[in-house]
């Protein structure tokens, strides 16, 4: 168990040290910050556009980051033979796989959490359909620049990893500014409590995808992994339309029921429309979604461990 947590922590740090992690985070935050001024041209739908766009950006970028981090920390180790060094020590294969899943999930959770706090800030910036809070807007951009400066100084003075320090600096500055906006800013018309629940569900979706990304990374490189995860994502988006059908053929009905259970339904984690129309999100829904998440994590972890137990690692290192 101790080895699993060490592997998880190392996978988490490796993910944060990848330049693509911070680049994706910075790109997502810049997009979220610019949605309020872009939405000012949308009559009476400014908040809805900001919430929908910010949540969609968080979900899409979070899924991509999960796939990239899993490929860098799992597939690359298997390709260059680093995993053979780990397996030569008293480390079980199941602890290696579960540690990687946990580490990638932690990295994805941090990514989504920072984007969610940025979404809160954007909601406070877009307080009125005819204007936006320019001081908050420029302060948010300044904090992003300050995070980059912190990473640059740490890299220059202490030879620290620029992406890691910049990520941690941004992960501290953005939540603190979101708390400041909540305490001093003009509250929007939508329910912040329901918005929080919807953002939590986005994190559930990213963690689910990170689990399957690690599963695919044990067998495939980055490009096939990205293709498989993309196919899984789009299949899950339309799973209700494709597989929840009733026909006269009992065999087809049974097959559709099995496919509907196998593919994760990403619509369960998307409640931006409910937030936009100010519909209350019950606490039971969050609990059921959490149970749905746990089931898929268990299934994905079991699948990954089962396939990795008999994988020929030495053959991968010679490719």
C-alpha positions as CSV (number, residue, x, y, z in Angstrom):
1,X,0.0,0.0,0.0
2,X,2.9,2.4,0.8
3,X,4.4,1.7,-2.6
4,X,1.1,2.5,-4.3
5,X,0.9,5.9,-2.6
6,X,4.6,6.6,-3.5
7,X,3.8,5.8,-7.2
8,X,0.7,7.9,-7.1
9,X,2.6,10.9,-5.7
10,X,5.4,10.5,-8.3
11,X,2.8,10.3,-11.1
12,X,1.1,13.4,-9.7
13,X,4.4,15.4,-9.7
14,X,5.4,14.1,-13.1
15,X,2.1,15.3,-14.5
16,X,2.6,18.7,-13.1
17,X,6.1,18.9,-14.4
18,X,5.0,18.2,-18.0
19,X,5.0,21.5,-19.9
20,X,1.8,20.5,-21.7
21,X,0.0,20.4,-18.3
22,X,0.6,24.1,-17.5
23,X,0.1,25.1,-21.2
24,X,-3.3,23.5,-21.2
25,X,-4.2,25.0,-17.8
26,X,-3.1,28.5,-18.9
27,X,-5.0,28.2,-22.2
28,X,-8.2,27.0,-20.3
29,X,-7.9,29.9,-17.8
30,X,-7.4,32.5,-20.5
31,X,-10.4,31.2,-22.4
32,X,-12.5,31.3,-19.2
33,X,-11.3,34.8,-18.4
34,X,-12.3,36.1,-21.8
35,X,-15.8,34.7,-21.9
36,X,-17.4,37.6,-20.0
37,X,-16.3,40.3,-22.4
38,X,-17.2,38.1,-25.3
39,X,-20.6,37.4,-23.9
40,X,-21.5,41.1,-23.4
41,X,-22.8,41.1,-27.0
42,X,-25.3,38.3,-26.2
43,X,-28.6,40.0,-25.1
44,X,-29.9,38.7,-21.7
45,X,-28.0,35.4,-22.0
46,X,-24.6,36.6,-20.7
47,X,-24.4,34.4,-17.6
48,X,-25.7,31.4,-19.4
49,X,-23.0,31.7,-22.1
50,X,-20.3,32.2,-19.5
51,X,-21.3,29.2,-17.5
52,X,-21.8,26.9,-20.4
53,X,-18.6,27.9,-22.1
54,X,-16.5,27.8,-19.0
55,X,-17.8,24.3,-18.0
56,X,-17.3,23.0,-21.5
57,X,-13.8,24.3,-21.6
58,X,-13.0,22.8,-18.2
59,X,-14.4,19.4,-19.3
60,X,-12.8,19.3,-22.7
61,X,-9.3,20.5,-21.5
62,X,-9.5,18.2,-18.4
63,X,-10.2,15.2,-20.6
64,X,-7.3,16.0,-22.9
65,X,-4.9,16.6,-20.0
66,X,-5.9,13.3,-18.4
67,X,-5.1,11.4,-21.7
68,X,-1.8,13.3,-22.2
69,X,-0.6,12.8,-18.6
70,X,-1.5,9.1,-18.6
71,X,0.4,8.6,-21.8
72,X,3.5,10.5,-20.5
73,X,3.6,8.8,-17.1
74,X,2.6,5.3,-18.1
75,X,3.1,4.6,-21.9
76,X,6.4,6.4,-21.9
77,X,7.8,4.5,-19.0
78,X,6.8,1.2,-20.6
79,X,8.3,2.3,-23.9
80,X,11.7,3.4,-22.5
81,X,11.9,0.5,-20.1
82,X,11.6,2.5,-16.9
83,X,8.8,0.3,-15.6
84,X,11.3,-2.7,-15.7
85,X,13.4,-0.9,-13.0
86,X,10.3,-0.5,-10.9
87,X,9.2,-4.1,-11.3
88,X,12.7,-5.3,-10.3
89,X,11.9,-3.9,-6.8
90,X,9.4,-5.4,-4.4
91,X,6.5,-3.6,-6.1
92,X,3.4,-5.5,-7.2
93,X,1.9,-4.8,-10.6
94,X,-1.5,-4.0,-9.2
95,X,0.1,-1.3,-6.9
96,X,1.8,0.2,-10.0
97,X,-1.4,0.4,-12.0
98,X,-3.6,1.7,-9.1
99,X,-0.9,4.2,-8.1
100,X,-0.8,5.6,-11.7
101,X,-4.6,5.8,-11.7
102,X,-4.7,7.7,-8.4
103,X,-1.9,10.0,-9.4
104,X,-3.4,10.9,-12.8
105,X,-6.8,11.4,-11.1
106,X,-5.2,13.8,-8.6
107,X,-3.6,15.8,-11.4
108,X,-6.9,16.0,-13.2
109,X,-8.7,17.0,-10.0
110,X,-6.2,19.9,-9.5
111,X,-6.6,21.0,-13.1
112,X,-10.4,21.0,-12.8
113,X,-10.4,22.7,-9.4
114,X,-8.4,25.7,-10.7
115,X,-10.6,26.0,-13.7
116,X,-13.7,25.8,-11.5
117,X,-12.5,28.7,-9.3
118,X,-11.8,30.6,-12.5
119,X,-15.4,29.9,-13.6
120,X,-16.5,31.5,-10.3
121,X,-14.5,34.6,-11.0
122,X,-15.9,34.8,-14.6
123,X,-19.4,34.6,-13.2
124,X,-18.7,37.6,-10.9
125,X,-17.1,39.5,-13.8
126,X,-20.3,39.0,-15.9
127,X,-22.6,40.5,-13.3
128,X,-24.7,42.5,-15.8
129,X,-25.7,41.9,-19.4
130,X,-24.6,45.4,-20.5
131,X,-21.2,45.5,-18.8
132,X,-18.5,43.4,-17.1
133,X,-16.3,44.1,-14.1
134,X,-13.1,45.3,-15.7
135,X,-11.1,45.5,-12.4
136,X,-11.8,41.9,-11.7
137,X,-11.1,40.9,-15.3
138,X,-7.7,42.6,-15.4
139,X,-6.8,41.4,-11.9
140,X,-7.4,37.8,-13.1
141,X,-5.2,38.3,-16.1
142,X,-2.6,39.8,-13.8
143,X,-2.7,36.8,-11.5
144,X,-2.1,34.5,-14.4
145,X,0.9,36.5,-15.4
146,X,2.1,36.5,-11.8
147,X,1.9,32.7,-11.8
148,X,4.1,32.6,-14.9
149,X,6.6,35.0,-13.3
150,X,6.8,32.9,-10.1
151,X,7.6,29.8,-12.2
152,X,10.2,31.7,-14.2
153,X,11.9,33.1,-11.1
154,X,11.9,29.7,-9.4
155,X,13.4,28.1,-12.5
156,X,16.1,30.8,-12.8
157,X,17.1,31.1,-9.2
158,X,16.5,27.6,-7.9
159,X,16.5,25.5,-11.1
160,X,13.0,24.3,-10.2
161,X,10.5,23.0,-12.7
162,X,8.8,26.0,-14.4
163,X,5.5,24.1,-15.1
164,X,5.3,22.7,-11.6
165,X,5.9,26.0,-9.8
166,X,3.8,28.0,-12.2
167,X,0.9,25.5,-11.7
168,X,1.1,25.7,-7.9
169,X,1.3,29.5,-7.9
170,X,-1.7,29.7,-10.2
171,X,-3.5,27.0,-8.0
172,X,-3.0,29.3,-5.0
173,X,-3.7,32.7,-6.5
174,X,-6.9,31.9,-8.5
175,X,-8.8,30.3,-5.5
176,X,-7.8,33.2,-3.2
177,X,-9.1,35.7,-5.7
178,X,-12.3,33.7,-6.1
179,X,-12.8,33.9,-2.4
180,X,-12.2,37.6,-2.5
181,X,-14.8,38.0,-5.3
182,X,-17.3,36.0,-3.2
183,X,-16.8,38.1,-0.1
184,X,-16.7,41.5,-1.7
185,X,-18.2,41.3,-5.2
186,X,-21.8,41.6,-6.4
187,X,-23.4,38.2,-6.4
188,X,-24.9,37.0,-9.7
189,X,-28.5,36.1,-10.1
190,X,-27.9,32.4,-10.4
191,X,-27.4,30.0,-7.5
192,X,-23.8,29.7,-6.5
193,X,-24.6,26.5,-4.6
194,X,-26.0,24.8,-7.6
195,X,-23.1,26.1,-9.7
196,X,-20.8,24.5,-7.2
197,X,-22.6,21.1,-7.6
198,X,-22.5,21.3,-11.4
199,X,-18.7,22.0,-11.2
200,X,-18.2,19.1,-8.9
201,X,-19.9,16.8,-11.5
202,X,-17.4,18.1,-14.1
203,X,-14.6,16.9,-11.9
204,X,-16.3,13.5,-11.6
205,X,-16.3,13.2,-15.4
206,X,-12.6,14.1,-15.7
207,X,-11.7,11.5,-13.0
208,X,-13.7,8.9,-14.8
209,X,-11.9,9.6,-18.1
210,X,-8.5,9.6,-16.4
211,X,-9.2,6.1,-15.2
212,X,-9.9,4.8,-18.7
213,X,-6.9,6.8,-20.0
214,X,-4.6,4.9,-17.7
215,X,-6.2,1.6,-18.7
216,X,-5.6,2.4,-22.4
217,X,-2.1,3.7,-21.7
218,X,-1.0,0.3,-20.4
219,X,-1.5,-1.1,-23.9
220,X,-1.3,1.8,-26.4
221,X,0.8,4.9,-27.0
222,X,-0.4,8.5,-26.9
223,X,-2.1,8.7,-30.4
224,X,-4.1,5.5,-30.1
225,X,-4.9,6.4,-26.5
226,X,-6.2,9.8,-27.5
227,X,-8.3,8.2,-30.3
228,X,-9.8,5.6,-28.0
229,X,-10.6,8.1,-25.3
230,X,-12.2,10.5,-27.9
231,X,-14.3,7.6,-29.3
232,X,-15.3,6.7,-25.7
233,X,-16.2,10.3,-25.0
234,X,-18.4,10.8,-28.0
235,X,-20.0,7.4,-27.6
236,X,-20.9,8.3,-24.0
237,X,-22.4,11.6,-25.1
238,X,-24.9,9.9,-27.3
239,X,-25.3,6.6,-25.3
240,X,-28.9,7.5,-24.3
241,X,-29.9,8.0,-27.9
242,X,-28.0,5.0,-29.3
243,X,-28.6,2.3,-26.6
244,X,-31.8,3.3,-24.7
245,X,-34.1,2.0,-27.4
246,X,-36.9,-0.6,-27.2
247,X,-37.4,-2.9,-30.2
248,X,-39.2,-6.1,-30.9
249,X,-35.9,-8.0,-31.0
250,X,-35.1,-9.2,-27.5
251,X,-31.5,-9.9,-28.4
252,X,-31.0,-6.4,-29.7
253,X,-32.6,-5.0,-26.6
254,X,-30.3,-7.0,-24.4
255,X,-27.2,-5.9,-26.4
256,X,-28.3,-2.2,-26.1
257,X,-28.7,-2.6,-22.4
258,X,-25.2,-4.0,-22.0
259,X,-23.7,-1.3,-24.2
260,X,-25.5,1.4,-22.2
261,X,-24.1,0.0,-19.0
262,X,-20.6,-0.3,-20.4
263,X,-20.2,3.2,-21.9
264,X,-20.2,6.0,-19.3
265,X,-23.0,8.5,-19.9
266,X,-21.3,11.8,-19.8
267,X,-24.7,13.6,-19.7
268,X,-25.0,12.6,-16.1
269,X,-22.1,14.9,-15.3
270,X,-23.4,17.9,-17.4
271,X,-25.8,20.1,-15.6
272,X,-24.9,23.5,-17.1
273,X,-28.4,23.9,-18.5
274,X,-29.9,23.3,-15.0
275,X,-27.8,26.0,-13.6
276,X,-28.6,28.4,-16.4
277,X,-32.4,28.0,-15.9
278,X,-31.9,28.3,-12.1
279,X,-33.2,24.8,-11.5
280,X,-32.2,23.3,-8.1
281,X,-29.8,20.4,-8.1
282,X,-30.6,18.0,-5.3
283,X,-27.9,16.6,-3.1
284,X,-29.1,13.0,-3.9
285,X,-28.1,13.6,-7.5
286,X,-24.5,14.4,-6.5
287,X,-24.4,11.2,-4.3
288,X,-25.7,9.1,-7.1
289,X,-23.2,10.6,-9.5
290,X,-20.4,9.9,-7.0
291,X,-21.6,6.2,-6.8
292,X,-21.6,6.1,-10.6
293,X,-18.1,7.4,-10.6
294,X,-16.9,4.9,-8.0
295,X,-18.4,2.0,-10.0
296,X,-16.5,3.0,-13.1
297,X,-13.3,3.6,-11.2
298,X,-13.6,0.1,-9.8
299,X,-14.4,-1.5,-13.2
300,X,-11.6,0.5,-14.9
301,X,-9.0,-0.3,-12.2
302,X,-10.0,-4.0,-12.3
303,X,-9.7,-4.1,-16.1
304,X,-6.3,-2.3,-15.9
305,X,-4.9,-4.6,-13.3
306,X,-6.1,-7.8,-15.1
307,X,-4.6,-6.8,-18.4
308,X,-1.3,-5.5,-16.9
309,X,-0.7,-8.7,-14.9
310,X,0.3,-10.7,-17.9
311,X,1.7,-8.0,-20.1
312,X,5.3,-8.7,-21.4
313,X,7.2,-5.6,-20.3
314,X,10.6,-6.5,-21.7
315,X,9.1,-6.8,-25.2
316,X,7.8,-3.2,-24.9
317,X,11.2,-1.8,-24.0
318,X,12.8,-3.2,-27.2
319,X,10.2,-1.6,-29.5
